[in-house]
């Protein structure tokens, strides 16, 4: 730690000298404006502040970066372009975690927004990138702006809005695993009063993907966890087909008033879900159907900018059991509706924002045997009704040298649990009332050098199934909710410095963060008498006495194009997070216990080199560093009659027999590289290729769920 801060001090001294040596105006011609993000307005800040004025740590993934990425959905983009944790399964299912908050497929510690409103889904792999303008990643506690779902941060997906001359693009791509992609989007003004956007995306993989054959780092250790049977093998039952439609209609109501009507439809057909590589829990197929709708009324009354945004979404997921795993068929419905009312106004150089958020989340689930007979679901039906009142102020002080923000929010949550005849639980309800705060400071030492710090608290109410769920899986293990479970609370502080000199091509930020987490909810093995009966295992949810996460985030880039006044761009970049510590302490059977946080990588990074001649040709080599993480060892079986832990048997061979007695596994480091190149000619036609997983790395986001190996996609696009 001492060495880290000495290094930071030395960098501060050097950058202070460099900034004083050159205070000439920044080059920002039209051709290179996309490279300079200082003036980007961050919509998710709720005060519409520019990136350069925010004390909070913010990453922006631009449209250029999106086009250079092989990713077709938000999950794929985030894991390649930002240093945050991803938990992803084959079969269109992914979620994230930030700053030591463990990742899960519901992204419960990170709020997902589309154009500032709830996304209508918790599954990042189901959000297509076709009509996305940029992605804003706000790191740190944002409960004071958004409530319960923003303990680790906020991801805001900003979609395209075209006005003026009509235009658009069409593209077709084809490649490995018989993968085909079609993207169409167009829009513009139909008249002085009406404008629109329309987008369609199709993505199909018609062949099972192949797992990678290599490990760049320490293959012998990686093989003990990944198992030799997975290398270069086909991931059976991993095909899918996805369709996505987005539409917007803008109507000018008066001089300062506009109405935007928004809707989207997502449909995934016959998405094959293989389970783990060895199909321990069988194989399934699922269909996902989601509709979202809403409107934005935007206007001005005097100095006040008003926004009223009602929204609604309905997502239905049907899972069909293809094997003999005993799970049967499932149907899950997630409904989300409510409104946002915001008022932002400026007095002098200070910005004030106040508003009301109202949101209802409803979760419905049904389970059936393969014969169609109803059975106990994994969790009862429930809903959360949330109303929050917030205020946020952005100050500019000392002739613009100091940017200060302060805010607070009161949340009123009613948790309702429906009765279920299969589970045997009665209907019940519970109320939460909580007030959260945040504050931040950013001091501009000179033209390019600033220091920043933020503090905030946050909370997360427990889910219904953590309180009242009860289910037993085919292996015999049982999970039961804890009626005494408390809401999680946390306090986070961060501080760091930023040096950004666009003319010199330098962008550097180093931030230290620390989170103290109270009542952290964890899942633990806890047989009532401490002895397994008939091989059964008993799990429940408990509150950890305390948890603490601290780490360092570094964002660094240098553009050699600055040496020639940006006749071209040749940029080296690094986005890196190092977890110094992530520990939980709790009581187990009346005794103190401590352990490492599950599903939290000790290091994550994206890095690479990109070139753009600003005349039509661009290319990028992007690398992803996936650090060690701890996971419970669930890749075992409990065969009758002894029901003792035993290795999985796959094609006549035991899987990881040497790890059978290991309850906790430390997963290996992985390096995943992607390459892309494209050329645009006559300003309309683009040809390109992308190679995902260039070195054919065998790796997982979740133990046993190996990701695709090397694949190549060729693309042809036309812009009009």
N, C-alpha and C positions, 0 to 999 in steps of 0.2 A: 504493500500500500504506500509506504514512504517513497519508493522508487517511482510509483505512478504519479504522485503529486509533484515530485521534483521534475519529472518529464513534462508535466503540464505547465509548470512554472517556466521552464526553459522555452517551451513553445509559445507561451504568452509573450515572453520578452522578444523573441524573434519576430512574431507577427505584428507586435506593436511597432517595431522598427520598420517592417515592410510596409505597413499601412501609412506611416508617416512619410515614407520615401515616395509615395505616389498617391496623390489625391486628385488626379486628373479625372474628368468626367468619364463615366462608364460607356464603353462602346455597346450599343444596343440597337443595331439596325434590324430591319424586319426579318432578315434571313437568319439571324442568330438569337432572336428574342426568346425562342423556346428554350434556350440554354440557361437563361437567367430567371430564377424563380423568386427573386426578392419581392417582386410586386404582385405575386399571385395572392389573390384574396382567398383565405381559408374559410369556406362556408361553415364548417362544423364548429368554428370558434364561438358561434352565436352572436358575436359582435362584428362579424364580417371584417376582421382585422387582416392586414397583409402579413405574409409569412415573416417578413423582416421585423415586425413589431411585436410578435408573440413571445412571451417568456417560456411557454411550454415547448417541449421537444416535439417537432412536427417533421415527418417525412412526406414528400410528395412524389408520387409515381406519375410521370407525364405520359401523354398519348404516344410520344416518340418511343418511350421505354416500353409501353404496352405493345406497340407494333413490332418492336425488336424481339419480344419475348415469345417463346413457343407456347406460352400459356393461352388457354381459351376460356378459363374461368378465374374468378377472383382468388381462390385458394392457390392455384398454380402460379398466379402472378405474385402474390405476397411472399410465398416461400422462395421465389427466385430473386425478388427485388427489395426485400426488407429483412432485417435481422430479428424476426419474431418466430415464436414456436408454432409449428403446424402439426396437427394430428390428422392424418388422412388415411382412409381405407379405400381399397378398390371398390368401384360401384357408386361413384358420385356421392361422396360423403366426407366432409372435412370441416375442421374448426381450428381456431387459433388461441394462443395465449401470449401475454406480454409481460415483461419485467418480472418473471418468476411466478406469475400466476399460471398454473398448469393448463395446458391446452386440452380441450375436449371438443367433441363434434357439435356441441351446442354453443360454443364460444361464450360461455356464461360470464366470463370476466371481461369481455370486450364487446362493446356495442357496435352493431353493424347497421349502418344507415345508407340509404340511397337518396341522394339530393336532400340530405338533412332529415329525412323521415325514416321510421323503422322499415327495414328491408323486407319484412314479411316472411323471412325465412331465417333459420339458424344455421343453414347448410351453405357454406361459402362455395362449395364445389358446384352448386346449382345456379350461381349468378354469372351470367355470360358477360364477356368483355366487348361484344361487338359495338355497342353504342356508348362506350365509356370514354369520357374526356380525360379524366385523371382520377387518382385515388389519393385521399388525404388520410394519413396515419398519425393520430394524435396520441402520444404516449404519456401515461401517468393517470392519476385519478381524475375522472370527469363526472363524478356523481353530482357535484354542485351544479353542473349544467344539464345532465341527462338522467340522473337517478340511479336506480339499483344496478343496471346492467353495464356500468362503465367504470369498474374498479381498476382494470389494467389499462384501458385506453379506448379509443374510438376509431373505427374505420369508416370513412365516409366516401361513398362511390358517387362521383359527379358525372352525370350523363351529358351527352351533347345537346346543345340547343342552337339550332340554326335559324337565323333571320337573314333577310336580304335575298340575294340572288339564289335561285334554286340550284342545288348541287347534291352530290352523293358519291357512293362507290359501290362496286360489286367485286367479289373475289371468290375464287375457287381454289381449294388445296386438296392434295391427295398424297398419301405416303404409307409408311410402315403400318403393319397390322390391319391393312385394308381400311385405313382411316380416310374419311372424306369430310371436308368442311366447306360450307357455303355461307358467306356473309353478304347481306344487302342492307344498305342504309342510305336514306336520302331525306331531304327536307329543305326548307326555306320559306320565303314569304309568298303567300297566295295573293295578298293584297296589302294595303297599308294597315289593315286591321287584323289580318289573320296570318299566322305562320304555323308550321308543323314540323314534326320529325317522325319518321317511320323506319323501323329496323327489324330485320329477320336474320336469325342465325340457325344453322343446321350443323350438327356434328354427329358422326356415326363411326364407330369402330366395329368392323365386321369380322374381326379375327381376335382370338385371345392373345394378349400381349406376352412377350417373352421377358423373363427376369434377367437382369444383368449377370455377366460372367466374371467380373473382376472386382477387386478392391484396391484402390490406390494406396491405402495406408493399412498396414498391419493385417494382412489377409488371414494369417493363421488364427489371430484372435477373433476376427470378424466371422470366420467360418464356424467357430464353436457356438456362436449365437445364431447366425443365419442358417446353419446346417448345410452340409454339402449337397443335399438333395435339391436345394433351391437354385443352384448356380446354372444359368443358361436354360432353365426349364420353362415351360409354358405355364402361365397362370390360368388354369382351367376356369371357364365360366367368368370371363371378364369383359364381355362385349356390352355395347350400349348404343342407344340412339337418343339424341336430344334435339328439341326444337325450342326456340325462344322468339317471341314477338314483343316489341316495345313501340308504344305510340304516344305522341304528345300533340295537343292542339292548343295553340296560343291565340287568345282573342283580346285585342285592345279594347277595354271598356270605356275609358276616358283618357284625358291627357296624361295623368299619372297613375292610371290603374290598368292592371292586366290580369287576365284569368288564364291559367295553364291547367288543362285537363290531361291527366297522365294515366296510362294503363299498361299492363304487361301480362303476358301469358307464357307460362313455361310448362313444357310437357316432355318427360323422359319416358321412353317406351322400353320395356323389356330390358331394364338395366340389370345385368347379371352381377350378382354379388357372391364371390367365391368363398367368403369367410376367410380364414387364414389359409396359407399355402397348402396345408395338409388336410384342409376341409374337416377339421375336428368337429365342428358344430354344423356340418352339412353345408349345402349350397342353396342359394335363394335367387329369386328374380323379383324385381320391384318396378312399380310405375310411380312416378311423381308428377303431380299436376298442381300448378299454382297459378292463381289469378290475383293480381293486385290492382287497385284503383285508387284514385285520389285526385285532388285538385289543389292548386295554390292560387289564392287571391292576393295579389301584390299591389300595394298602393302607398300613396303619401298623403298625409294630412298635416300641413304645416311642416314642421321639422321632423315629424314622426314617419318612419317607414314601417308599414303594417304588413304582416304576413299571417294569413289564416290558411291552415293546411289540414283538412280532414283526410283520413286515409283508411283503407280497408284491405285485408288480404285473407285468402283462404288457401291453405296448402294441404293436399291429401296425398298420403303415401301408403301404397298397398304392397305388402311383402308376401310373396308366395313361396312356401317351403318346397324345395326341389329334392330334398334328401330325406333321410330317416333320422333326423336329429331330435325329434320330439318337440320342437318348438311350435309347429303348426303355422298358420297364416295370421298375419297381423294387418290391421288398418289403423293408421294414425292420422289425426286431423289437427292442424294448428291454425287457429284463427286469431287475427290481430286487427284491432280497429280502434279509432280514437281521433284526436285532433291536436294540433299545435297552434297556439296563438302567440305571436311575438310582436313586440314593439321595440324598435331600435331608433335612437335619435342622437344627434351630436350637438354638444354645447362647446363652442370653441374647438379645441383639439381633442376633447374628451368624448368617448362614446358610451352610451348607456343602453342596456338591453334588458327588458323584462318580459315575462311570458308565463303561459300556463300550458302544461302538457297533460293530456289525458289519454291513457292507453289501457286496453283490455286484452290480455292474452288468454286464450282458451285452448286447452289441450284435451283431446278426446282420443281414446284408444279402445280397440276391440281385438280380442284374440280368438282364433278358431282352430279346432283340430283340422287335420287334412280332410276329414269327412264333412267339415262344415259345421261342427257342433261348437257352440260358444263355450269358452273356458276363461279362467282367471287371467286378466291382463297383467302386464308388468307393473302398472301403476294405475291408480284411480283417476277418473276424469277430474280436472280442476281448472280453476281460472284465477288469474291475478288482475285486479283492477287497481290501476295506479294513477294518481293525480299528483302532479308536482307543480309548485310555484317557484320560479327562479328569478334572480336578478344578477346581472353581470355588468361590471363597469371597467372600461379600459381608459386609463389616464395617460396623458403625455405631459411630462413635467420637465423642469429645468431646460427649457428651450429645445425640447425633443430628445434630450439625452437619456431620460429615464422613461421607460414604458412600464406601467404598473397595472395589474389587474386584480380585482377582488370580486368575489361572488358568493352567493349562498342559495340554498334551495331547500324547501320543505316538501317532503314526500309523505303521502298518505296512501297506504296499500292495504287492500282487503284481499285476503287469501281465502278462497273457497274450495272445499273438497267435496266431491259428490259421493253419495253412497254407492257401494258396489256389492251386489249379492254374491259374487264369486270371491271377492276379497274379505267380505264380512265386516267392512268398516262402515260406520254411519257418516252422514253428511256433517260437516263441521266448517267453521270459519274462524279466521284470526285476523287481527288488525295490527299494522305496524305504522308508527309515526316516527319520523326521523328528520333531522336537519343536518345537512352537510355543507362544508365551506371549502373555499380554495382561495389562494392568493399567489401572485407571481410578480417577479421583478426582472427587468432586463435593462441593464445600464450600458449605453454605448460609450465606450472609453474613447474611441476616435471613429473615424469614418468607416472602418471595416471591422473593428474589434469590439466585441461586447461580452459581458458576463451575464448569466441568467440563473434564476433559482425559482422554484415553485414549491408550494406545500398544499396538501389537500387531504381530506378524509373521504371515506367511501363506505358503502355497505352492500350486502347481497343477502336477500331473504332466501331461506332454503326452499327447494322445490318440493312439490307434494309427495313425490315418490320417496324422497329422502326422509320425509316425516312419517308417511303411512304406507309406503309400498311394501309388497310381500310377494316374492316369487322364488321358485326353485328351478334351476336349470337341469338339463339332462344329466350332467355329471354328478348331481346330487347336492351341489352347494346352494345354500339358501341365503337370500338377502332380505333383511327386514328393516323397515324404517324406524326412526327414533323420534317418538312423540315429544321428547324434551329438547330437541335440536334447536339451537339459537341461531339468529341471523349473524352472518359474518360482518366484521368491521375491520377497517384498515386505515392507517395513516402513512402517507408517503411524502418524502422530501427529496428533491433533487437539486443539483447545482452544477454549473459547468461554464464553459466559455465557447464562443463561436468567432471564427475569423472567416470572413467572406469578402473576396476581392475578385469580382467578375473580370475586370480588365487584366488582372494577373493570372486568372484561371484557377484561383485557389478557393476551396471551400472546406472548412474543417470545423468540427464540433466535437467536444468531449464532455460527457455528462455522467455524473455519479448519481445513483438513486438508491434509496433505502426505504423499504416498506416494512412496517410492523403490523402484523396481521393477527387480529383477535378472533377467537371462535372459528378458526379455519375448519371447514367441513372436510373430513377425510373418510375414506372407506377402510374399515379394518376388520381383520379376522377376529371373531370374538365368540367362541362357543360358550354357552352359559356355564357349563361345568368344566371348561378347559379341555374336554376330551371329545374327539370326534366319535359320533355314533354311526355305525355301519358305513364308515368312510365319508359321511356327510360333513360339509364345512358350513359354518354359520358366519355370515357377514352382516355388519350394520354400519350406520353412519354415526360418527361422533364429532364433537367439537374439540379441536386441538386446543390445549391451554394457550399456546402461542406459536406463531410462525414468523420468521423473519427472512426477507430476501433483500440482498443488496448486490449491486453490480455496476458495470461501466458500459456506456454506449458510446461508440465512436463512429462518426460520419466523416469521410475524407474523400476528396477528389481533386485532381489536377488536370486541367485542359491545356494541352500543348498548343491548341489553336490560338491561345492568347498571345503567343509569340509573334503571330502574323496578323494581329487585329481580326482574328476569327475569319480568315479566308476558308477555314475548315475547322472541324472539331475532332480532336483526338484526346479522349478523356480516360484517365485511370480512376477507378472508384473503389471504395470500400465502405460497407455498412456492417458494423460489428457490434455484437452484444456479448459481454463476458459476465457470467454470474459468479460473483465472489463466493456467495453462500446462499443456500436455499434449504432451510431446515424447519422441521415441525417438531414440536414437543407436545405430548399428550399423556393421558393416563390410560393404561390398559390393564384391566382386571385389578384396579386399585393400585397399580404400580406405575411409577414414572417411566416414560419411554421417549425416545427421540429417533428421528430418522430423516433421510433425505427426501425432498419433495419429489413425487413421482411425475414423470412426463415433462420434466423441465431440463432442457439441455444446458450443460455448463458453458457452452460457446455456440453461437450461431453467427453466420456471416454470409453476405453476398458481396462479390467482388468481381472485377473484370476490367476489360478495355473495350471501348467503343469508338468507332470512327465514322464521321459523316463529312463528306466533301462539300456538303451544302449545294450540290449540283445534281443530286439524284442517287448517288451511291452511298450506302451505309452498311456497316458490318459490326458485329458485337460478339465477343467471347465472354460469357458470364459464368462465374463459378459460385457454387454454394457449399459452404462448410457446415456440416451437421455434427455437432459435438456429442459427447457422452450424455446419456440420460439413464435414469433408473426406472425399471418397470417390474411389476410383479410377474412372476413366472407362471402364466396360466396355460402354457403349451404342454399340458400333461393330461393323462386320462385316469379314471378311477374304475377299473374293470371289476366286475363281480368274480368270485364271491367275497373277496377280501376288501374291496373298495380302497385299497392302498394306492398311493400315487405311483403311476407307472408311465414310462415313455410312450409317446405317440408312435404307432407303427404305420409307416407309409411305404407302400409297394414292397412289403416284406422286410423292411429295415426299420430299426428303432431310430427315432429322431431325438437328438441331443440327450442320449442316455447319461452322459457324464454330468448333466445339469439337473437331474431329477430331484436332487435334494436341495437345490438352490431356490429359495423363496423369492429372492430379489436378484435381478440381473442388471449389470452395467453394460449398456449397449455400446457398440463400437462407433468410432468416428467414420464419417463418409464424406467424400468429395464428389459433387455432381456438377458437370460442366455442360453448358448449352452453347451452341454456335448458330448465328443467323447472319444472312447477307441478303440485300435486296438492291435492285437497280430500277430507277424510274426514268423513263424516256418519253420525250414529247409531252412531259408534264401530266400525262394521263395513264400511261401503262407502267405497271410494276411487275417484275418477276423476282422471285426470291426463294430461298431455301432456309429451313431450320433443322438443326440436328439436336435433338433432346438427348441428354445423358450421353454425351459424346464419347466418354471413356467406358461406357457400358458398366457402370457401377451397380453392384448388388447392394441394395439398402432398403430400409424400412422407415416409415413414419410411426408405425405401431408394430410391436413384436409379432412376427409371423405373417404380416401383411406386406409382402415384398412389392415394391414399386416397379414400374416398367423399366426395361433396359433401353439400349440405344434405339432411337427411331429417327427417321428422316421424312420430312414433309416438303413438297414443292408447292409453290403458290403463284397464282396469276391474278392480278387485280387491275381493275379499270376505274378511273375516277372521272366523274362527269359534273 
